[in-house]
Amino acid sequence: MTVHSHISLEELEEIVHLIRRQYGYDFGDYARASLQRRVIRCMQKSGCLTAYELKYQLTNDRVFFAWFIESLTVNVTEMFRDPSFYKELRNTVLPKLASYPTIKIWHAGCSTGEEVFSMAILLHETGLLNRTRLYATDLNPANLERARQGIVPLQHMKDYTSNYIQSGGSNAFSSYYTARYENAIIHKEYRKNLVFATHNLATDQVFNEFQLICCRNVLIYFNRNLQNRVMTLFSNSLAPLGYLALGMKESLLFSDARHQFDVVSPTTRIYRSKT
């Protein structure tokens, strides 16, 4: 008989409290149903059948905790995901940003870097990369280390090439990377203006002023309280008339900050600060 891992919502709260108390990571305002599914998936991968086993491992094994956080926070990402979004950036947003002598862009929740690499390529093709500084942040240090190295799984490049073409790209996509064994390495010239850093949207504060903030497919993992906190953080981090880009399944419609933004593109979820 197969025994499956299980954790109740009450036990999940105990895990969240343990992680906050011992390691300082705060998952208190993450959407519970999604967090519960991801914790159970981690338990299954590690062979933990009960919350007691999981708490024991988290309390006594820092290597296990590092693996747990990496597994828990991994996000689905790809290069030029939702090509219509990148086409809108290319045609509408970047021509506006071109008027700035220096451009600063923040990719919050950057995962392993595929979206920020896509942005760097887009900026290169529009002649803006050399005067743009891209800040890519994530909660997961392992994600950031992979992103710093410019590593993208080679097996995905065929799909990414299709995305790139649909987004309006006209160059040979293969010219942006070198194939090495099972990985594609994004060329250094497209990574030179990228800054990768750990940042926790649940607890950390404003650290710069940006003309564009991209946080796509991250807010769906947060409850309403944390979503509002993050939107306030973004609003306070934007330069006057700065742009905010969310994921296709995300919206400002129910956010407390919705009155602070104008809608640039309702279909691709791009907004602009009113002030």
TORKOL-4160 file (C-alpha; in steps of 0.2 Angstrom, whole numbers, padded with zeros to 4 digits, m for minus):
275
<pt num="1" X="0000" Y="0000" Z="0000"/>
<pt num="2" X="0007" Y="0017" Z="m0005"/>
<pt num="3" X="0008" Y="0030" Z="0009"/>
<pt num="4" X="0006" Y="0048" Z="0004"/>
<pt num="5" X="0013" Y="0064" Z="0012"/>
<pt num="6" X="0001" Y="0075" Z="0020"/>
<pt num="7" X="0000" Y="0091" Z="0030"/>
<pt num="8" X="m0015" Y="0099" Z="0037"/>
<pt num="9" X="m0018" Y="0118" Z="0037"/>
<pt num="10" X="m0014" Y="0119" Z="0055"/>
<pt num="11" X="0002" Y="0110" Z="0053"/>
<pt num="12" X="0006" Y="0121" Z="0039"/>
<pt num="13" X="0005" Y="0136" Z="0050"/>
<pt num="14" X="0017" Y="0127" Z="0062"/>
<pt num="15" X="0030" Y="0125" Z="0048"/>
<pt num="16" X="0028" Y="0144" Z="0042"/>
<pt num="17" X="0031" Y="0149" Z="0060"/>
<pt num="18" X="0046" Y="0138" Z="0062"/>
<pt num="19" X="0054" Y="0145" Z="0046"/>
<pt num="20" X="0051" Y="0163" Z="0051"/>
<pt num="21" X="0057" Y="0160" Z="0069"/>
<pt num="22" X="0073" Y="0150" Z="0064"/>
<pt num="23" X="0078" Y="0157" Z="0047"/>
<pt num="24" X="0069" Y="0173" Z="0045"/>
<pt num="25" X="0059" Y="0169" Z="0029"/>
<pt num="26" X="0041" Y="0175" Z="0030"/>
<pt num="27" X="0028" Y="0164" Z="0021"/>
<pt num="28" X="0014" Y="0171" Z="0032"/>
<pt num="29" X="0004" Y="0180" Z="0018"/>
<pt num="30" X="0007" Y="0167" Z="0005"/>
<pt num="31" X="m0009" Y="0160" Z="m0002"/>
<pt num="32" X="m0012" Y="0144" Z="0008"/>
<pt num="33" X="m0019" Y="0132" Z="m0005"/>
<pt num="34" X="m0004" Y="0135" Z="m0016"/>
<pt num="35" X="0008" Y="0135" Z="m0002"/>
<pt num="36" X="0001" Y="0119" Z="0005"/>
<pt num="37" X="0002" Y="0110" Z="m0012"/>
<pt num="38" X="0020" Y="0115" Z="m0014"/>
<pt num="39" X="0025" Y="0110" Z="0004"/>
<pt num="40" X="0017" Y="0093" Z="0000"/>
<pt num="41" X="0027" Y="0091" Z="m0016"/>
<pt num="42" X="0043" Y="0095" Z="m0007"/>
<pt num="43" X="0038" Y="0082" Z="0006"/>
<pt num="44" X="0035" Y="0069" Z="m0007"/>
<pt num="45" X="0052" Y="0073" Z="m0015"/>
<pt num="46" X="0061" Y="0071" Z="0001"/>
<pt num="47" X="0052" Y="0056" Z="0008"/>
<pt num="48" X="0044" Y="0065" Z="0023"/>
<pt num="49" X="0027" Y="0058" Z="0026"/>
<pt num="50" X="0022" Y="0069" Z="0041"/>
<pt num="51" X="0023" Y="0086" Z="0047"/>
<pt num="52" X="0033" Y="0080" Z="0062"/>
<pt num="53" X="0047" Y="0073" Z="0050"/>
<pt num="54" X="0047" Y="0089" Z="0040"/>
<pt num="55" X="0049" Y="0100" Z="0055"/>
<pt num="56" X="0063" Y="0089" Z="0062"/>
<pt num="57" X="0072" Y="0090" Z="0045"/>
<pt num="58" X="0070" Y="0109" Z="0044"/>
<pt num="59" X="0075" Y="0112" Z="0062"/>
<pt num="60" X="0091" Y="0101" Z="0062"/>
<pt num="61" X="0098" Y="0101" Z="0044"/>
<pt num="62" X="0102" Y="0118" Z="0036"/>
<pt num="63" X="0107" Y="0109" Z="0020"/>
<pt num="64" X="0089" Y="0102" Z="0019"/>
<pt num="65" X="0082" Y="0119" Z="0023"/>
<pt num="66" X="0092" Y="0126" Z="0008"/>
<pt num="67" X="0085" Y="0113" Z="m0003"/>
<pt num="68" X="0067" Y="0115" Z="0004"/>
<pt num="69" X="0067" Y="0134" Z="0000"/>
<pt num="70" X="0074" Y="0131" Z="m0017"/>
<pt num="71" X="0061" Y="0118" Z="m0021"/>
<pt num="72" X="0047" Y="0128" Z="m0013"/>
<pt num="73" X="0050" Y="0145" Z="m0022"/>
<pt num="74" X="0054" Y="0138" Z="m0039"/>
<pt num="75" X="0044" Y="0147" Z="m0052"/>
<pt num="76" X="0039" Y="0142" Z="m0070"/>
<pt num="77" X="0047" Y="0154" Z="m0081"/>
<pt num="78" X="0053" Y="0155" Z="m0100"/>
<pt num="79" X="0061" Y="0167" Z="m0112"/>
<pt num="80" X="0049" Y="0179" Z="m0121"/>
<pt num="81" X="0034" Y="0171" Z="m0111"/>
<pt num="82" X="0018" Y="0178" Z="m0118"/>
<pt num="83" X="0025" Y="0186" Z="m0134"/>
<pt num="84" X="0012" Y="0199" Z="m0135"/>
<pt num="85" X="0018" Y="0206" Z="m0119"/>
<pt num="86" X="0036" Y="0209" Z="m0126"/>
<pt num="87" X="0028" Y="0216" Z="m0143"/>
<pt num="88" X="0019" Y="0229" Z="m0132"/>
<pt num="89" X="0035" Y="0233" Z="m0123"/>
<pt num="90" X="0044" Y="0235" Z="m0140"/>
<pt num="91" X="0031" Y="0245" Z="m0148"/>
<pt num="92" X="0024" Y="0256" Z="m0133"/>
<pt num="93" X="0034" Y="0256" Z="m0118"/>
<pt num="94" X="0052" Y="0256" Z="m0123"/>
<pt num="95" X="0050" Y="0271" Z="m0135"/>
<pt num="96" X="0044" Y="0281" Z="m0120"/>
<pt num="97" X="0059" Y="0275" Z="m0109"/>
<pt num="98" X="0071" Y="0280" Z="m0123"/>
<pt num="99" X="0069" Y="0298" Z="m0118"/>
<pt num="100" X="0078" Y="0295" Z="m0102"/>
<pt num="101" X="0097" Y="0297" Z="m0101"/>
<pt num="102" X="0098" Y="0282" Z="m0089"/>
<pt num="103" X="0085" Y="0269" Z="m0088"/>
<pt num="104" X="0083" Y="0257" Z="m0073"/>
<pt num="105" X="0072" Y="0242" Z="m0073"/>
<pt num="106" X="0068" Y="0230" Z="m0059"/>
<pt num="107" X="0063" Y="0212" Z="m0062"/>
<pt num="108" X="0055" Y="0206" Z="m0045"/>
<pt num="109" X="0054" Y="0187" Z="m0043"/>
<pt num="110" X="0066" Y="0184" Z="m0057"/>
<pt num="111" X="0068" Y="0166" Z="m0054"/>
<pt num="112" X="0082" Y="0159" Z="m0065"/>
<pt num="113" X="0083" Y="0174" Z="m0076"/>
<pt num="114" X="0074" Y="0170" Z="m0092"/>
<pt num="115" X="0063" Y="0185" Z="m0092"/>
<pt num="116" X="0077" Y="0197" Z="m0088"/>
<pt num="117" X="0088" Y="0190" Z="m0102"/>
<pt num="118" X="0073" Y="0192" Z="m0113"/>
<pt num="119" X="0072" Y="0211" Z="m0108"/>
<pt num="120" X="0091" Y="0213" Z="m0111"/>
<pt num="121" X="0089" Y="0206" Z="m0129"/>
<pt num="122" X="0074" Y="0218" Z="m0132"/>
<pt num="123" X="0084" Y="0233" Z="m0125"/>
<pt num="124" X="0099" Y="0228" Z="m0136"/>
<pt num="125" X="0088" Y="0227" Z="m0152"/>
<pt num="126" X="0080" Y="0244" Z="m0148"/>
<pt num="127" X="0097" Y="0252" Z="m0144"/>
<pt num="128" X="0094" Y="0255" Z="m0126"/>
<pt num="129" X="0104" Y="0241" Z="m0117"/>
<pt num="130" X="0120" Y="0252" Z="m0115"/>
<pt num="131" X="0111" Y="0265" Z="m0104"/>
<pt num="132" X="0100" Y="0253" Z="m0095"/>
<pt num="133" X="0104" Y="0245" Z="m0078"/>
<pt num="134" X="0093" Y="0229" Z="m0075"/>
<pt num="135" X="0090" Y="0224" Z="m0057"/>
<pt num="136" X="0085" Y="0206" Z="m0055"/>
<pt num="137" X="0079" Y="0200" Z="m0038"/>
<pt num="138" X="0073" Y="0184" Z="m0030"/>
<pt num="139" X="0070" Y="0176" Z="m0014"/>
<pt num="140" X="0080" Y="0160" Z="m0019"/>
<pt num="141" X="0099" Y="0161" Z="m0019"/>
<pt num="142" X="0100" Y="0146" Z="m0030"/>
<pt num="143" X="0090" Y="0154" Z="m0043"/>
<pt num="144" X="0100" Y="0169" Z="m0043"/>
<pt num="145" X="0117" Y="0160" Z="m0044"/>
<pt num="146" X="0110" Y="0151" Z="m0060"/>
<pt num="147" X="0104" Y="0167" Z="m0067"/>
<pt num="148" X="0121" Y="0175" Z="m0064"/>
<pt num="149" X="0129" Y="0162" Z="m0075"/>
<pt num="150" X="0117" Y="0165" Z="m0089"/>
<pt num="151" X="0112" Y="0147" Z="m0089"/>
<pt num="152" X="0096" Y="0142" Z="m0099"/>
<pt num="153" X="0092" Y="0123" Z="m0103"/>
<pt num="154" X="0096" Y="0120" Z="m0121"/>
<pt num="155" X="0080" Y="0109" Z="m0123"/>
<pt num="156" X="0069" Y="0124" Z="m0121"/>
<pt num="157" X="0078" Y="0135" Z="m0134"/>
<pt num="158" X="0067" Y="0129" Z="m0149"/>
<pt num="159" X="0051" Y="0135" Z="m0140"/>
<pt num="160" X="0060" Y="0151" Z="m0134"/>
<pt num="161" X="0065" Y="0155" Z="m0152"/>
<pt num="162" X="0047" Y="0154" Z="m0157"/>
<pt num="163" X="0042" Y="0165" Z="m0143"/>
<pt num="164" X="0055" Y="0178" Z="m0148"/>
<pt num="165" X="0049" Y="0178" Z="m0167"/>
<pt num="166" X="0031" Y="0180" Z="m0161"/>
<pt num="167" X="0037" Y="0195" Z="m0150"/>
<pt num="168" X="0043" Y="0204" Z="m0165"/>
<pt num="169" X="0061" Y="0199" Z="m0165"/>
<pt num="170" X="0070" Y="0198" Z="m0182"/>
<pt num="171" X="0088" Y="0193" Z="m0178"/>
<pt num="172" X="0094" Y="0175" Z="m0177"/>
<pt num="173" X="0090" Y="0170" Z="m0159"/>
<pt num="174" X="0104" Y="0158" Z="m0159"/>
<pt num="175" X="0116" Y="0173" Z="m0160"/>
<pt num="176" X="0112" Y="0178" Z="m0142"/>
<pt num="177" X="0118" Y="0162" Z="m0134"/>
<pt num="178" X="0131" Y="0148" Z="m0135"/>
<pt num="179" X="0126" Y="0130" Z="m0134"/>
<pt num="180" X="0137" Y="0120" Z="m0121"/>
<pt num="181" X="0132" Y="0102" Z="m0118"/>
<pt num="182" X="0114" Y="0103" Z="m0111"/>
<pt num="183" X="0114" Y="0121" Z="m0108"/>
<pt num="184" X="0113" Y="0137" Z="m0118"/>
<pt num="185" X="0124" Y="0151" Z="m0111"/>
<pt num="186" X="0118" Y="0169" Z="m0114"/>
<pt num="187" X="0132" Y="0179" Z="m0120"/>
<pt num="188" X="0141" Y="0191" Z="m0108"/>
<pt num="189" X="0137" Y="0206" Z="m0118"/>
<pt num="190" X="0119" Y="0204" Z="m0114"/>
<pt num="191" X="0122" Y="0201" Z="m0096"/>
<pt num="192" X="0134" Y="0216" Z="m0092"/>
<pt num="193" X="0121" Y="0228" Z="m0086"/>
<pt num="194" X="0112" Y="0215" Z="m0075"/>
<pt num="195" X="0113" Y="0216" Z="m0056"/>
<pt num="196" X="0106" Y="0200" Z="m0047"/>
<pt num="197" X="0102" Y="0202" Z="m0028"/>
<pt num="198" X="0092" Y="0193" Z="m0015"/>
<pt num="199" X="0076" Y="0203" Z="m0011"/>
<pt num="200" X="0060" Y="0197" Z="m0001"/>
<pt num="201" X="0044" Y="0205" Z="m0007"/>
<pt num="202" X="0036" Y="0200" Z="0009"/>
<pt num="203" X="0048" Y="0209" Z="0021"/>
<pt num="204" X="0061" Y="0220" Z="0011"/>
<pt num="205" X="0059" Y="0238" Z="0007"/>
<pt num="206" X="0062" Y="0250" Z="m0008"/>
<pt num="207" X="0080" Y="0250" Z="m0014"/>
<pt num="208" X="0080" Y="0261" Z="m0029"/>
<pt num="209" X="0069" Y="0271" Z="m0041"/>
<pt num="210" X="0064" Y="0263" Z="m0058"/>
<pt num="211" X="0056" Y="0268" Z="m0074"/>
<pt num="212" X="0049" Y="0250" Z="m0076"/>
<pt num="213" X="0045" Y="0236" Z="m0064"/>
<pt num="214" X="0041" Y="0219" Z="m0070"/>
<pt num="215" X="0034" Y="0206" Z="m0058"/>
<pt num="216" X="0025" Y="0193" Z="m0068"/>
<pt num="217" X="0016" Y="0178" Z="m0062"/>
<pt num="218" X="0022" Y="0181" Z="m0044"/>
<pt num="219" X="0007" Y="0189" Z="m0035"/>
<pt num="220" X="m0004" Y="0174" Z="m0039"/>
<pt num="221" X="0005" Y="0165" Z="m0025"/>
<pt num="222" X="0001" Y="0179" Z="m0012"/>
<pt num="223" X="m0014" Y="0182" Z="m0002"/>
<pt num="224" X="m0023" Y="0199" Z="m0004"/>
<pt num="225" X="m0014" Y="0207" Z="0011"/>
<pt num="226" X="0003" Y="0203" Z="0004"/>
<pt num="227" X="m0002" Y="0208" Z="m0014"/>
<pt num="228" X="m0007" Y="0225" Z="m0007"/>
<pt num="229" X="0009" Y="0227" Z="0002"/>
<pt num="230" X="0019" Y="0223" Z="m0014"/>
<pt num="231" X="0009" Y="0235" Z="m0024"/>
<pt num="232" X="0013" Y="0249" Z="m0012"/>
<pt num="233" X="0031" Y="0244" Z="m0013"/>
<pt num="234" X="0031" Y="0245" Z="m0032"/>
<pt num="235" X="0021" Y="0261" Z="m0032"/>
<pt num="236" X="0035" Y="0269" Z="m0020"/>
<pt num="237" X="0049" Y="0262" Z="m0031"/>
<pt num="238" X="0043" Y="0269" Z="m0047"/>
<pt num="239" X="0049" Y="0285" Z="m0055"/>
<pt num="240" X="0035" Y="0298" Z="m0059"/>
<pt num="241" X="0025" Y="0291" Z="m0074"/>
<pt num="242" X="0034" Y="0274" Z="m0072"/>
<pt num="243" X="0028" Y="0258" Z="m0079"/>
<pt num="244" X="0022" Y="0242" Z="m0070"/>
<pt num="245" X="0020" Y="0225" Z="m0079"/>
<pt num="246" X="0011" Y="0210" Z="m0071"/>
<pt num="247" X="0007" Y="0193" Z="m0077"/>
<pt num="248" X="m0007" Y="0188" Z="m0089"/>
<pt num="249" X="m0017" Y="0181" Z="m0074"/>
<pt num="250" X="m0014" Y="0195" Z="m0063"/>
<pt num="251" X="m0023" Y="0212" Z="m0062"/>
<pt num="252" X="m0024" Y="0228" Z="m0052"/>
<pt num="253" X="m0043" Y="0228" Z="m0053"/>
<pt num="254" X="m0045" Y="0222" Z="m0034"/>
<pt num="255" X="m0029" Y="0230" Z="m0028"/>
<pt num="256" X="m0029" Y="0245" Z="m0015"/>
<pt num="257" X="m0017" Y="0253" Z="m0027"/>
<pt num="258" X="m0027" Y="0253" Z="m0043"/>
<pt num="259" X="m0032" Y="0271" Z="m0042"/>
<pt num="260" X="m0013" Y="0276" Z="m0043"/>
<pt num="261" X="m0011" Y="0268" Z="m0060"/>
<pt num="262" X="m0018" Y="0271" Z="m0078"/>
<pt num="263" X="m0020" Y="0256" Z="m0089"/>
<pt num="264" X="m0008" Y="0256" Z="m0104"/>
<pt num="265" X="m0013" Y="0238" Z="m0110"/>
<pt num="266" X="m0027" Y="0228" Z="m0102"/>
<pt num="267" X="m0023" Y="0212" Z="m0112"/>
<pt num="268" X="m0004" Y="0212" Z="m0108"/>
<pt num="269" X="m0007" Y="0219" Z="m0090"/>
<pt num="270" X="0004" Y="0235" Z="m0092"/>
<pt num="271" X="0001" Y="0250" Z="m0081"/>
<pt num="272" X="0008" Y="0267" Z="m0079"/>
<pt num="273" X="0009" Y="0277" Z="m0063"/>
<pt num="274" X="m0002" Y="0293" Z="m0063"/>
<pt num="275" X="0011" Y="0303" Z="m0053"/>
